[in-house]
Amino acid sequence: MTERAQRSIFEREFLAPALVGSLEKLDPRVQIRNPVMFVVEIGALITTSAWVIQIFGGRPLGGGHEPAWFTFTVAIWLWLTVVFANLAEAVAEGRGKAQAASLRAMRTETTARLRDGGEKPASELTRGDVVVIDAGELIPGDGTVIEGIASVDESAITGESAPVIREAGGDRSAVTGGTRVLSDRIVVEITQEPGRSFLDRMIALVEGAERRKTPNEIALGILLAALTLIFLVVIVALRPFAIYSGTAVSVTTLIALLVALIPTTIGALLSAIGIAGMDRLVRRNVLALSGRAVEASGDVDVLLLDKTGTITLGNRQASAFIPMPGVSEAELAEAAQMSSLADETPEGRSIVVLAKQYGLREHELGGKPRARFVPFTAQTRMSGVDMDGTRLRKGAGDAIIQWVAVEGGHAPPQLSAELDRIGREGGTPLAVARDSQVLGVIYLKDVIKEGMRQRFDQLRAMGIRTVMVTGDNRLTAAKIAAESGVDDFLAEATPEAKLALIREQQAGGRLIAMTGDGTNDAPALAQADVGVTMNSGTQAAREAGNMVDLDSNPTKLIEIVEVGKQLLITRGALTTFSIANDVAKYFAILPAIFVATYATHPGGKGPLDALNLMSLGTPRSAIISAIVFNAVIIPLLVPLALRGVRYRPIGATALLRRNLMIYGVGGLIAPFAGIKLLDLLVHGVLGA
């Protein structure tokens, strides 16, 4: 697995367009999609108008004695608050646009050669067209290989320099338009509609054109809008209270108080957090077809994982030679090696490697001109070699027993016992025979990937239940499940069984994630809340899932869940910080505004002064300090919003406690310290 390099958000390539974009987003038609920042922009317009009135000799709107420079300062910082909020979103979008530009550069108009002899521009290809691509040519559109096998360069899509094999049939038949055939010739049936290629969808996704707010994001947006409305009502109610108490409070001051109290911090960063979540997946070569899928991955309760290639290495390895009575291990090892020399499967090569541990040199069939390799077939279920009048075979136990019987021999009774024992232990037995004699058994074992038990322990700590899905029998599945540490398993899995399992879990209120690449996985991928499709898989599978793994690495599902949880944790942490931040700003502005309202003590102090916990200098310095802090904290938190809060697999209670202790307490302390320092500067140095 490779992760695309993360570049700094402060690089000129990202920052300059983001600054321009943040100004373009000041359009009220754009801003109204974010109610919190729309209120801030309206406040900025009103205070700007109030300043213009003052410089032409008018009085402050609503009364009061604030000078024009005070109104101008508040207006400027309100505008900067909106610009900084736009900047957070523009920077997040900037990365996607940079990636989209590199993808767009891949789109070159090519002419496709149809199998019937005609030609057609790639942009005019439609579903069902059949094209022929030779070595060195670009694949003109998305499709499925129906004839041939070829090496394909997909580096522009996946970032991997190593070519991949695409062939007709099986689960590695899908090809992507814009990639290049490096060897041989393939015949491809086009599966895309004009203008809706995989590359087009990638560009739209990373560029943000198809992003939609998730249900959680919508719910949080409604909450922020409700809080804004409540504070708006409160601030409006302060106006008659101020008149009744004899305090002259201008509209500028009330707007400043409103902006300081509404949740501007999370309102400004909410969109950037969601965009950054999808961007983190893109940098891991995963395309989320919707923001809902990213968010759902953070709430997943159950993970369905294929055994082969995910939990195990994907290829069974020879681990032991078990000879029959009267046969030495060395004799069995040599026969197994000779019968495997022409076997290019990973299992066959592992047998040759294991035989070397017995001091055997690797024989060469090329030195035996009369040697004839017997390939494996689904009918015979065995392979081998005939040479020098000797016939060697290896294969399934019952197939070897039948072959030996045809040759006039008998299998020893110990053979069945060993075959059954290996099967119970989760291994795969291969019997080896020479002419009419069974020599022994090769023990093939699934090798579990290193660190898988620790990964499953981490998932368990997150509250996620893991289920291994395999076509193996129950004995084999149970053995591997116990060794790897998964919580449960589904053996002899069929498409119907996978679908039934997902529906059963969902009926219990659980969110399900699974990965797959074959046509038989498509129903389950479509049913799962998070369906991760391998880019190398079939077209049916790619269309069924809501995420595409460009690396075709099944273990990526675990990382996707971690990214989803990091998105939710980041959103929760910054929401906690924002609310605590608003509480602290309340103590900065409100007491300062009314500090002299009930002045009964010498020095102009009154009962309300007890709430002036920060001992701020004057109402003007308090308001300016709070508004400046309110604006500056947004760009300071942008890197955290884009990078995400570090995720650790801990329970919900521990997570809530951490958020409150770090971001809740931090949200209270930071404004007290920041506003006090700004007040010292504004009041002490500028004399405000």
C-alpha positions, 0 to 999 in steps of 0.5 A: 500500500502506498500513500500519496505524499502529503504536501504542506497547505502553505505551499504557494501552489495551494495557498495563492488559489485558495486566497482567491477562492476565499474572496470569490466565496464571499458571494452571499449566494454561496455563503448562505449555505453556511448559516453561521458564516452568513450571519457573520457576513450580514453583520460585516455588511451592517457594520461597514455601512455604519462606518460609512455613515459615521465618516460622513458625520452620522452618529453610530447606529443604535446610539452609543459613542463609539468612534468611527475607527472602532466601527471600522476595526470591528467591520474589518475583523468581521470580514476577515472572519468570513474570509478565514472561514472561506480559506479553510474550505478553499485550502481543503478543496485546493488539494482535490483540484490539484489532483484533478488537474493531474488526472485531467492531463491524462485525458487525451483523445484517442482513436479506438480500433473496433474488432469489426475493423472500424474506428471510432473516437474514444469520446464516442464509445458506448456501452457494448462496443468491442475494441482491440488494444495492442502493446504500447496503446492507450486503453480508450475507455473503461471496460472488461477484457473478454479475450487475451491477457496483457500487462497494463501500466496503471501508474497514472491512476494508482501511483504504483509504477509496477504494471498489473496483469489484466486477463479475460475471465476471473476477477481481474478483467476490468480495465480503466480508460487512459491506462496503457497496455505494455505487452500482448494484445487484449480485446475489451468490451466497453462498459461506460457511457459517453462522458461517464468514464471512471476517470471522469468520475474520479476528477469530479470526486476529487475536485468536489463537484459531486460532494454532498453533505452527510446526514451527520454533517447536516444534523450538526449544521442544523444544530449550529443554525439553531444556536445562531438563531437562539443567540440572535434572539438573545442579542436582539433582546439585549437592545431594550434591556440596554435602553431600560438600564440607560446604557448606550449600546450601538448596533456595532457592539451588539453585532460584535457580541453576536459574532463572538457568541455564535459557534463561528469556529466549528461553523467555519471548519465544518466543511473543511473537515468533511472535505479533508476526510475524503482527501485523506482517503484519496491520498491512500488511493481510495475513492469514496463515491460519497461523503456518506460512505466516509462518515459511515466507515467511522460508525461501522460495527462489523467488518466482513473480511475475505480470508484470502489476501486479507487475513492470509497471504493469499497463497498456501505454503508447503510447511511439512513433508509427511512420508508413508511407512517405508518411505524416507522424508528425503525420498518424499521431498525429492519426488515432491520437488520433481513433480513441482519443478514445472509448477509455476503456482506459488504453492508449487514454488513453495514445495521446491523451496521446502525440499531444499531444506533437505539438502536437495539441489533444484533439479532442472527438467531441461536436462531431461529431454524425455521429461513430460510435464503433466499440467493440473486440470480441474478434472484430474485435480493433480499434476506431475511429470513423466521421465525416465520411465517413472511417473510422479503425481501430486494432487488432491488425496482422493484423486491420487488414491484413484490414480494409484488404484488405476496403476495397480497399487493400493493406498496405505491406511495411514494416508486417509488418517493424515489427510483427515488430520491436516484438514481438521487443522485447517491445512490443505493436504496434497498426496504424492505418488510414484507409479503405483506407490503413495509416497506421502503427503505435503502439508500446505498451510495458509500463512496468516499475515504478520500483525493481523492479531494485533490489528484485530485487537485494535478493532475490538478496542474500537468496538468493531466485530470482525467476521472472516468470510471464506469458501473453506470448510468449517474445520479449516475456517475455524482453525484460521479464525482462531489463529488470526484472532477474528471474532467470528467466521462464515465458512463455505460462503456463497453470494446468498450467504454473504447477503443474508449475513449482512442483512441479519446484522443490519436488522440488528441495528449494526453498520456493515463494511465489506470488501470484494472484487468479484461479480459474486461479491456485487450483491453483498457490496451493494447491501453493505453500508460501506462496500469497498471495491477493488479497482482490479475487480469486475465491472459489476463489483466496481459499480456495486460498492461506494468506495474504490481501492485503486491499489486493490489491497483488501487490507485497506478496509481497516485503514478506511475505518480508521480514516472514518473514525478520525473524521468523526473524532475531528469533528467532535473535538473541534465542536467541543473546542468551539462551544467551550471557546464561545463560553470563554468569549462570553465572559470577555465581552458581556461583562465589559459592555455592562461593567459601568451600568450599575456603578455603585462603588468608587472607580465606576465598578458595579455588581456586574463587574464580578463577571469580568473575570479577565479584568479587561481594560475597556468595553472597546478593547474587550470587543476588539480583542474578542473579535480579533481572537474569534477571527484568528483562531480559525486559520490557526485550526485549519491544519488540525482540521485538514490533518485530523485529530490523531485517532487511537482505538479507545472506547466511547467513554474514554474518547468523550473524556479525552475530548473534554479534557483536551479540547473542552478545557483547551477551548476555555483556556485559549480564549482567556489567554488570547483575549487577555494578551490582545486586550493588553496590546489594544488597551495598553499600547493603542489606548483603546 
